[in-house]
Amino acid sequence: MSLVKKIILWFLLFVPLLFIFLFYSFLIYRIAPGDPVLEYLTPPFTEEEYYAKLHELGLDRPIFEQFLFFYIGHLFIDNWIISIVILFSLTFSIAVIAAVVQQKYIEYKRRKRGIDKND
């Protein structure tokens, strides 16, 4: 397989995996205890201020819309420093997982063939 085909294949596998990781991080954020709006507001605040911040954060929208337009959209548009850090951390996580899976696969193949680690 040529290098160009490998790069295209890697990209085709990386993009869905990236969205899966982003979706799981979004779910963790959504099921975490507490109210995210209260993290942005300092007491005392009015009910109007609460609902204005709720609307600004997009938490008054359906969950699918929150994920696509506010989480993914803001990830790639608003703050590039945070986006780069998140993407590097995701890339590092994927690399670590891939290395662990590869090592386990190699160990499995060695055990299956009866090859000792010391050989």
C-alpha positions as a Markdown table, in Angstrom:
| # | Residue | x | y | z |
|---|---|---|---|---|
| 1 | Met | 0.0 | 0.0 | 0.0 |
| 2 | Ser | 1.4 | 3.4 | -0.9 |
| 3 | Leu | 2.0 | 6.1 | 1.5 |
| 4 | Val | -0.7 | 8.3 | 0.1 |
| 5 | Lys | -3.3 | 5.5 | 0.5 |
| 6 | Lys | -2.1 | 5.0 | 4.1 |
| 7 | Ile | -2.5 | 8.7 | 4.9 |
| 8 | Ile | -6.0 | 8.8 | 3.4 |
| 9 | Leu | -7.0 | 5.6 | 5.3 |
| 10 | Trp | -5.6 | 7.1 | 8.5 |
| 11 | Phe | -7.5 | 10.3 | 8.0 |
| 12 | Leu | -10.7 | 8.4 | 7.2 |
| 13 | Leu | -10.3 | 6.5 | 10.4 |
| 14 | Phe | -9.2 | 9.5 | 12.5 |
| 15 | Val | -12.1 | 11.8 | 11.7 |
| 16 | Pro | -14.9 | 9.5 | 13.0 |
| 17 | Leu | -12.8 | 8.6 | 16.0 |
| 18 | Leu | -12.2 | 12.3 | 16.8 |
| 19 | Phe | -16.0 | 12.9 | 16.8 |
| 20 | Ile | -16.5 | 9.9 | 19.0 |
| 21 | Phe | -14.0 | 11.3 | 21.5 |
| 22 | Leu | -15.6 | 14.7 | 21.3 |
| 23 | Phe | -19.1 | 13.2 | 21.8 |
| 24 | Tyr | -17.9 | 11.3 | 24.9 |
| 25 | Ser | -16.2 | 14.4 | 26.3 |
| 26 | Phe | -19.5 | 16.3 | 25.7 |
| 27 | Leu | -21.5 | 13.6 | 27.5 |
| 28 | Ile | -19.1 | 13.7 | 30.5 |
| 29 | Tyr | -19.5 | 17.5 | 30.6 |
| 30 | Arg | -23.3 | 17.2 | 30.4 |
| 31 | Ile | -23.8 | 14.5 | 33.1 |
| 32 | Ala | -21.4 | 16.1 | 35.5 |
| 33 | Pro | -23.1 | 17.3 | 38.7 |
| 34 | Gly | -23.8 | 21.0 | 39.1 |
| 35 | Asp | -25.2 | 23.8 | 37.0 |
| 36 | Pro | -22.7 | 25.2 | 34.5 |
| 37 | Val | -24.5 | 28.5 | 34.5 |
| 38 | Leu | -23.7 | 29.0 | 38.1 |
| 39 | Glu | -20.0 | 28.7 | 37.4 |
| 40 | Tyr | -20.2 | 31.8 | 35.3 |
| 41 | Leu | -22.4 | 34.0 | 37.5 |
| 42 | Thr | -21.4 | 35.5 | 40.8 |
| 43 | Pro | -24.1 | 36.0 | 43.5 |
| 44 | Pro | -26.2 | 37.9 | 43.8 |
| 45 | Phe | -27.8 | 37.6 | 40.4 |
| 46 | Thr | -31.3 | 38.0 | 39.0 |
| 47 | Glu | -33.4 | 35.4 | 37.3 |
| 48 | Glu | -33.1 | 37.4 | 34.1 |
| 49 | Glu | -29.3 | 37.2 | 34.3 |
| 50 | Tyr | -29.4 | 33.5 | 34.9 |
| 51 | Tyr | -31.6 | 32.9 | 31.8 |
| 52 | Ala | -29.5 | 35.3 | 29.7 |
| 53 | Lys | -26.4 | 33.3 | 30.5 |
| 54 | Leu | -28.3 | 30.0 | 30.0 |
| 55 | His | -29.2 | 31.3 | 26.5 |
| 56 | Glu | -25.7 | 32.6 | 25.8 |
| 57 | Leu | -24.2 | 29.2 | 26.6 |
| 58 | Gly | -26.8 | 27.5 | 24.5 |
| 59 | Leu | -28.1 | 25.3 | 27.3 |
| 60 | Asp | -31.7 | 26.1 | 26.5 |
| 61 | Arg | -31.4 | 24.3 | 23.2 |
| 62 | Pro | -31.9 | 20.6 | 22.4 |
| 63 | Ile | -29.0 | 18.3 | 23.3 |
| 64 | Phe | -28.2 | 17.5 | 19.6 |
| 65 | Glu | -28.0 | 21.2 | 18.7 |
| 66 | Gln | -25.9 | 21.9 | 21.8 |
| 67 | Phe | -23.4 | 19.3 | 20.7 |
| 68 | Leu | -23.2 | 20.4 | 17.0 |
| 69 | Phe | -23.5 | 24.1 | 17.1 |
| 70 | Phe | -22.2 | 25.1 | 20.5 |
| 71 | Tyr | -19.7 | 22.4 | 21.5 |
| 72 | Ile | -18.2 | 21.5 | 18.1 |
| 73 | Gly | -18.8 | 25.0 | 16.6 |
| 74 | His | -17.1 | 26.8 | 19.5 |
| 75 | Leu | -14.4 | 24.3 | 19.6 |
| 76 | Phe | -13.2 | 25.1 | 16.1 |
| 77 | Ile | -14.2 | 28.8 | 15.9 |
| 78 | Asp | -14.0 | 30.7 | 19.2 |
| 79 | Asn | -10.8 | 29.9 | 21.1 |
| 80 | Trp | -8.0 | 28.5 | 19.0 |
| 81 | Ile | -5.7 | 28.0 | 22.0 |
| 82 | Ile | -8.2 | 25.8 | 23.8 |
| 83 | Ser | -9.0 | 24.0 | 20.6 |
| 84 | Ile | -5.4 | 23.2 | 19.9 |
| 85 | Val | -4.9 | 22.0 | 23.4 |
| 86 | Ile | -8.0 | 19.8 | 23.2 |
| 87 | Leu | -7.0 | 18.4 | 19.8 |
| 88 | Phe | -3.4 | 17.7 | 21.0 |
| 89 | Ser | -4.7 | 16.0 | 24.1 |
| 90 | Leu | -7.1 | 13.9 | 22.0 |
| 91 | Thr | -4.4 | 13.0 | 19.6 |
| 92 | Phe | -2.1 | 12.0 | 22.4 |
| 93 | Ser | -4.9 | 9.9 | 24.0 |
| 94 | Ile | -5.5 | 8.2 | 20.6 |
| 95 | Ala | -1.7 | 7.6 | 20.3 |
| 96 | Val | -1.5 | 6.1 | 23.7 |
| 97 | Ile | -4.5 | 3.9 | 23.2 |
| 98 | Ala | -3.1 | 2.7 | 19.8 |
| 99 | Ala | 0.3 | 1.9 | 21.4 |
| 100 | Val | -1.3 | -0.1 | 24.1 |
| 101 | Val | -3.5 | -2.0 | 21.7 |
| 102 | Gln | -0.6 | -2.6 | 19.4 |
| 103 | Gln | 1.5 | -3.9 | 22.3 |
| 104 | Lys | -1.3 | -6.2 | 23.5 |
| 105 | Tyr | -1.8 | -7.5 | 20.0 |
| 106 | Ile | 1.9 | -8.3 | 19.6 |
| 107 | Glu | 1.9 | -10.1 | 23.0 |
| 108 | Tyr | -1.2 | -12.0 | 21.9 |
| 109 | Lys | 0.5 | -13.1 | 18.6 |
| 110 | Arg | 3.7 | -14.1 | 20.5 |
| 111 | Arg | 1.7 | -16.2 | 23.0 |
| 112 | Lys | -0.3 | -17.8 | 20.1 |
| 113 | Arg | 2.9 | -18.7 | 18.3 |
| 114 | Gly | 4.7 | -19.8 | 21.5 |
| 115 | Ile | 7.4 | -17.2 | 21.3 |
| 116 | Asp | 9.0 | -16.2 | 24.6 |
| 117 | Lys | 9.6 | -12.4 | 25.3 |
| 118 | Asn | 13.3 | -13.1 | 25.8 |
| 119 | Asp | 13.9 | -14.5 | 22.3 |
